[in-house]
Amino acid sequence: MILNSILSFGLLLTFGLVAFCVIKWRDVDCIGPTPVHLFTFIAILFTSGLDVGLIMFPLAEFGGYAEDPAYAFANPLAIEFGFWGFLIWAFYFLTAFYFCVIEPRVGFFEIPLVKLINNIVIIGTCAFTASLFLIYLPGYIPEIGDGETVVPAFYVIVFLTILAAAYSSTDLKYVRVLSVGSTFLFLALILGMWASAGMGLGGVGQNLGLLGAYFGNLQEFVLPLTDYHAFYLFWWFAWSIMIGQFTSRFVGGLKTWQLLIALLVFPSIPLAIWFSVLYFYHENGISTAGLTNVAMIVVGITFVINSLDSLIRLYTDNLSITVERLGRPLYIAGNVGVLFALTLLFQSQWLQIQWVGSIVIGLYLACVLFIALRHRSTVMAIRTSPEDRALDFHKVESVH
């Protein structure tokens, strides 16, 4: 009850702040320290802001949504989309805009205690992402074990995935390769599963039409519908600050209202198509065993590597535990050791993502109060991105 009250407050605060920012700074040009073109920015956002749950959850969830009366106002496809798409991306808009335009003027996240808490959140959420991957692996590789139990081979797979992410985080040049590559792999997976199911364009179109139930009941998704919906929303809060902090680096001159539209619409298009294809598999009882499962695992692994890469880079930069300071071997070993240990704690449910999400809501509130009490006039006078920002799309090539 207490956690849901905290969550409801956080949601109302977030959507209120989104509306305020778009109205107040509608035409501000948002420019990050290392701007990139729109396609690359969306690819970075999409693959960093989503994780392996997008691949592994939906097929296991459609049936539950159909049976639960709390979701009776819409079909299972619309419910699934509501948990992942459109409105929920306003979280990332708010934090990306804040770190791009406001944080450089106020420095709230440079306060030592705030920086410490924020980086604990980032590290914890990294481990939670890896733990989900570990928990769901048995169902997607039933050839290893009994299809339910996490056997030693799965720990090895997760360990190697974390190792790959730690290595790729040693140089920023991997971000574009991973993000764009992950995006194309995901699109290829959608196309392959669509062709394999034989659903045709008509099948996709019919299922996309079911998403009208989401947009017709958009207000239902503002506050938590059930404890499971609350779990998702806490999960989004846990991701929101760090994804906004990371992706704000790459915003390439979009006006505030354009940034909002881009974040709400562009990621939602592939999500809508992906869920429509998966829903066809669910409705028609089509098995994903064999090559399809392998393809889903490959894409899932690239998503995990991409997400962990961006988050490892973020907290190591924040805490000044960089490759330059530690050396590559110690940097990689330290990150892998910490994240794998925390992954095991989340997998055993000793840690809960709801706690992490509640801490993030507390940071939202503390930031608003800090600005209101200390920097209100400075923030209200903002008319542009920070003066040292230039729309140089080649700058990212020289940053490591």
C-alpha positions in Angstrom: 0.0 0.0 0.0 2.8 2.5 0.9 4.8 1.6 -2.2 1.8 2.1 -4.4 1.1 5.5 -2.8 4.7 6.5 -3.5 4.3 5.3 -7.1 1.1 7.2 -7.7 2.6 10.4 -6.4 5.7 9.9 -8.6 3.5 9.3 -11.7 1.4 12.4 -11.1 4.6 14.5 -10.4 6.3 13.1 -13.6 3.4 13.8 -16.0 2.9 17.2 -14.4 6.5 18.1 -15.0 6.4 16.8 -18.5 3.5 19.1 -19.3 5.3 22.1 -17.6 8.5 21.6 -19.5 6.8 21.3 -22.9 4.8 24.4 -22.3 7.5 26.5 -20.6 10.4 25.6 -23.0 8.5 24.5 -26.1 10.9 25.9 -28.6 14.3 25.5 -26.8 16.8 23.8 -29.0 18.1 20.8 -27.1 21.8 20.0 -27.8 23.8 17.4 -26.0 27.6 17.5 -25.4 28.1 14.9 -28.2 25.1 15.4 -30.6 24.3 12.7 -33.2 21.8 12.6 -36.0 18.2 11.7 -35.2 18.3 8.0 -36.4 21.4 7.3 -34.3 19.9 9.1 -31.3 16.7 7.0 -31.6 18.7 3.8 -32.0 20.7 4.7 -28.9 17.6 5.6 -26.9 15.7 2.5 -28.1 18.4 -0.1 -27.4 19.6 1.6 -24.2 16.2 2.3 -22.8 14.8 -1.2 -23.3 16.2 -4.5 -22.1 15.8 -8.2 -22.5 12.3 -8.2 -20.9 11.0 -6.8 -24.2 12.1 -10.0 -25.9 11.3 -12.5 -23.2 8.2 -11.2 -21.4 5.3 -10.7 -23.8 4.5 -14.3 -24.9 4.3 -15.3 -21.2 2.1 -12.3 -20.3 -0.7 -12.2 -22.9 -2.6 -15.1 -21.3 -2.4 -13.5 -17.9 -3.8 -10.2 -19.1 -6.7 -12.0 -20.8 -7.7 -13.8 -17.5 -7.3 -10.9 -15.1 -10.5 -8.8 -14.8 -8.5 -5.7 -13.9 -7.5 -5.5 -17.6 -10.9 -6.2 -19.0 -11.2 -2.7 -20.5 -8.8 -3.6 -23.3 -7.4 -6.6 -25.2 -4.1 -8.3 -24.1 -2.2 -6.8 -27.0 -3.2 -3.2 -26.0 -2.3 -3.9 -22.4 1.1 -5.2 -23.3 1.7 -2.1 -25.4 0.6 0.1 -22.6 3.2 -1.5 -20.3 6.0 -0.7 -22.8 5.0 2.0 -25.3 4.0 5.6 -26.0 3.0 7.3 -22.7 5.6 5.6 -20.6 8.4 7.1 -22.7 7.5 10.5 -21.3 9.7 9.4 -18.4 12.7 9.4 -20.7 11.7 12.7 -22.3 11.6 14.4 -18.9 15.0 13.2 -17.7 16.7 13.6 -21.1 15.5 17.2 -21.3 16.5 17.9 -17.7 20.1 16.6 -18.1 20.4 18.3 -21.5 19.1 21.8 -20.6 18.6 22.2 -16.8 21.1 20.1 -14.9 24.2 22.0 -16.3 22.7 25.1 -14.7 21.8 23.7 -11.2 24.2 20.8 -10.6 21.8 18.8 -8.4 23.3 15.5 -9.4 26.8 16.8 -8.6 25.9 17.0 -4.9 28.0 14.2 -3.3 25.1 12.4 -1.6 22.9 12.7 -4.6 25.7 11.4 -6.9 26.2 8.5 -4.5 22.5 7.5 -4.4 22.1 7.9 -8.2 25.1 5.7 -8.9 23.8 3.0 -6.4 20.5 3.1 -8.4 22.4 2.7 -11.7 24.5 -0.2 -10.5 21.5 -1.9 -8.9 19.4 -1.6 -12.1 22.2 -3.0 -14.2 22.2 -6.0 -12.0 18.4 -6.3 -12.1 18.6 -6.3 -15.9 21.1 -9.2 -15.9 19.1 -11.1 -13.3 15.9 -11.0 -15.5 18.0 -12.4 -18.3 19.2 -15.2 -16.1 15.8 -16.0 -14.7 14.2 -16.3 -18.2 17.0 -18.1 -20.0 15.8 -21.6 -19.1 12.5 -21.2 -20.9 14.2 -20.0 -24.1 17.0 -22.7 -24.2 15.1 -25.8 -23.0 17.8 -27.9 -24.6 20.0 -26.9 -21.6 18.5 -28.3 -18.3 14.8 -29.0 -17.8 13.5 -25.7 -19.2 12.8 -24.2 -15.7 15.8 -24.5 -13.5 18.8 -22.1 -13.7 21.7 -24.5 -14.3 25.5 -23.6 -14.2 25.6 -23.1 -18.0 23.1 -20.1 -17.7 25.3 -18.5 -15.1 28.2 -18.7 -17.6 26.1 -17.1 -20.3 25.2 -14.2 -18.1 28.7 -13.8 -16.8 30.1 -13.6 -20.4 27.3 -11.1 -21.3 28.3 -8.9 -18.4 32.0 -9.3 -19.4 31.2 -8.2 -23.0 29.3 -5.2 -21.8 32.1 -4.2 -19.5 34.6 -4.5 -22.3 32.4 -2.5 -24.8 32.0 0.3 -22.2 35.7 1.0 -22.4 35.3 3.2 -25.5 32.4 5.3 -26.7 32.9 4.3 -30.3 31.1 1.0 -29.4 27.9 2.8 -28.5 26.9 3.6 -32.1 27.9 0.2 -33.4 26.0 -1.6 -30.6 22.9 0.7 -30.8 22.5 0.7 -34.6 23.4 -3.0 -34.8 20.9 -4.0 -32.1 18.2 -2.0 -33.8 18.8 -3.8 -37.1 18.9 -7.2 -35.4 15.6 -6.4 -33.7 14.0 -5.4 -37.0 15.4 -8.5 -38.6 13.9 -10.7 -35.8 10.5 -9.1 -36.3 10.7 -9.6 -40.0 11.8 -13.2 -39.6 9.1 -14.1 -37.1 6.5 -12.4 -39.3 7.5 -14.4 -42.3 7.8 -17.7 -40.4 4.3 -17.3 -39.0 2.7 -16.6 -42.4 0.5 -13.9 -41.0 0.9 -11.5 -44.0 0.3 -7.8 -44.0 -3.3 -8.3 -43.2 -2.5 -10.1 -40.0 -0.2 -7.4 -38.9 -2.8 -4.7 -39.8 -5.5 -6.5 -37.9 -3.5 -6.8 -34.8 -2.2 -3.2 -35.0 -5.9 -2.2 -35.1 -6.3 -3.8 -31.7 -4.0 -1.1 -30.3 -6.8 1.4 -30.6 -8.0 0.0 -27.3 -4.9 1.4 -25.7 -5.2 4.9 -27.1 -8.9 4.9 -26.3 -8.2 4.1 -22.7 -5.0 6.0 -22.2 -6.1 7.4 -18.9 -6.2 3.9 -17.4 -2.4 3.6 -17.7 -1.5 6.8 -15.8 -1.8 5.2 -12.4 -1.1 1.5 -11.5 -3.8 -0.9 -12.5 -2.5 -3.9 -10.5 0.6 -4.9 -8.5 2.1 -6.3 -11.7 1.6 -3.0 -13.5 3.1 -1.3 -10.5 6.1 -3.5 -10.8 6.5 -2.4 -14.4 6.2 1.3 -13.5 8.7 1.0 -10.7 11.0 -0.6 -13.2 10.6 2.4 -15.6 11.3 4.8 -12.8 14.4 2.9 -11.9 15.6 3.3 -15.5 14.5 6.8 -16.1 17.2 9.0 -14.5 20.1 7.0 -15.8 18.7 6.6 -19.4 17.9 10.3 -19.5 21.4 11.2 -18.2 23.0 9.0 -20.8 20.9 9.7 -23.9 20.9 13.5 -23.2 24.6 13.5 -24.3 23.4 12.6 -27.9 20.4 15.0 -28.4 21.0 16.7 -31.8 19.2 20.0 -31.8 15.6 18.9 -31.5 13.2 21.5 -30.0 11.6 20.5 -26.7 8.3 19.6 -28.3 10.0 17.7 -31.1 12.0 15.7 -28.5 8.8 14.7 -26.7 7.2 13.6 -30.0 10.3 11.7 -31.1 10.5 9.8 -27.8 6.8 9.0 -27.7 6.3 8.0 -31.3 9.5 6.6 -32.9 10.2 3.8 -30.3 6.5 3.0 -30.2 6.3 2.0 -33.9 8.7 -1.0 -33.7 7.2 -1.9 -30.3 3.7 -2.0 -31.8 4.8 -4.2 -34.7 6.8 -6.5 -32.5 3.9 -7.0 -30.1 1.5 -7.5 -33.0 3.6 -10.3 -34.4 4.0 -12.0 -30.9 0.3 -11.7 -30.3 -0.3 -13.6 -33.5 2.0 -16.4 -32.2 0.1 -16.4 -28.9 -3.4 -16.4 -30.5 -2.6 -19.2 -33.0 -0.5 -21.3 -30.6 2.6 -21.1 -32.8 5.7 -22.5 -31.1 8.9 -20.5 -31.0 11.1 -23.6 -30.3 14.2 -24.1 -32.3 15.7 -21.4 -34.6 13.2 -18.7 -33.4 14.2 -19.2 -29.8 17.9 -19.0 -30.8 17.2 -15.7 -32.7 15.3 -14.3 -29.7 18.2 -15.2 -27.4 20.8 -13.6 -29.7 18.8 -10.3 -29.9 18.1 -10.5 -26.1 21.9 -10.8 -25.5 22.7 -7.8 -27.7 20.0 -5.8 -25.9 21.5 -6.7 -22.5 25.0 -5.9 -23.7 23.9 -2.6 -25.1 21.9 -1.6 -21.9 24.7 -2.6 -19.5 27.3 -0.9 -21.7 25.6 2.5 -21.5 24.9 2.2 -17.7 28.4 1.0 -16.9 29.8 3.9 -18.8 27.5 6.3 -16.9 28.3 5.2 -13.4 32.0 4.8 -14.0 32.2 8.3 -15.4 30.1 9.6 -12.5 32.4 7.9 -9.9 35.6 8.6 -11.8 36.5 4.9 -12.0 37.4 5.1 -15.6 39.7 3.1 -17.9 42.2 5.9 -17.9 42.4 5.9 -14.1 42.3 2.1 -13.4 43.6 0.6 -16.6 41.5 -1.7 -18.8 42.0 -5.0 -17.0 41.2 -3.7 -13.5 38.3 -1.6 -14.9 36.7 -4.7 -16.5 37.3 -7.0 -13.6 35.9 -4.7 -11.1 32.7 -4.0 -13.0 32.1 -7.6 -13.8 32.7 -8.7 -10.2 30.3 -6.2 -8.7 27.5 -6.6 -11.3 27.6 -10.4 -11.3 27.4 -10.5 -7.5 24.5 -8.1 -7.5 22.8 -10.1 -10.2 22.8 -13.2 -8.0 21.2 -11.1 -5.2 18.4 -9.9 -7.4 17.9 -13.4 -8.8 17.5 -14.7 -5.3 15.0 -11.8 -4.7 17.0 -10.5 -1.8 16.8 -7.1 -3.6 13.7 -5.7 -5.2 13.3 -3.3 -8.1 10.4 -1.6 -6.3 12.9 -0.3 -3.7 15.1 1.1 -6.4 12.1 2.8 -8.2 11.0 4.4 -4.9 14.5 5.9 -4.4 14.3 7.4 -7.9 10.9 9.0 -7.1 12.5 10.5 -4.0 15.3 11.9 -6.2 12.7 13.5 -8.5 11.0 15.2 -5.5 14.3 16.3 -4.0 15.4 17.8 -7.3 12.2 19.8 -7.7 12.5 21.1 -4.2 16.2 21.9 -4.7 15.4 24.0 -7.8 12.5 25.7 -6.2 14.5 26.7 -3.1 17.9 27.4 -4.6 17.7 28.0 -8.4 14.2 29.0 -9.3 15.1 32.3 -11.0 18.0 30.7 -12.9 15.8 27.9 -14.2 12.8 30.0 -15.1 15.2 32.3 -17.1 16.4 29.5 -19.4 15.9 30.2 -23.1 18.5 28.0 -24.7 20.7 25.0 -24.2 24.0 25.7 -22.3 26.2 28.2 -24.2 29.1 25.7 -24.6 26.9 23.4 -26.7 27.5 23.3 -30.5 25.6 21.2 -33.0 28.7 19.4 -34.2 27.8 15.9 -35.3 31.4 14.9 -35.7 32.3 15.6 -32.1 31.2 12.1 -31.0 33.9 10.6 -33.2 36.7 12.1 -31.0 35.3 11.2 -27.6 36.3 7.9 -26.0 
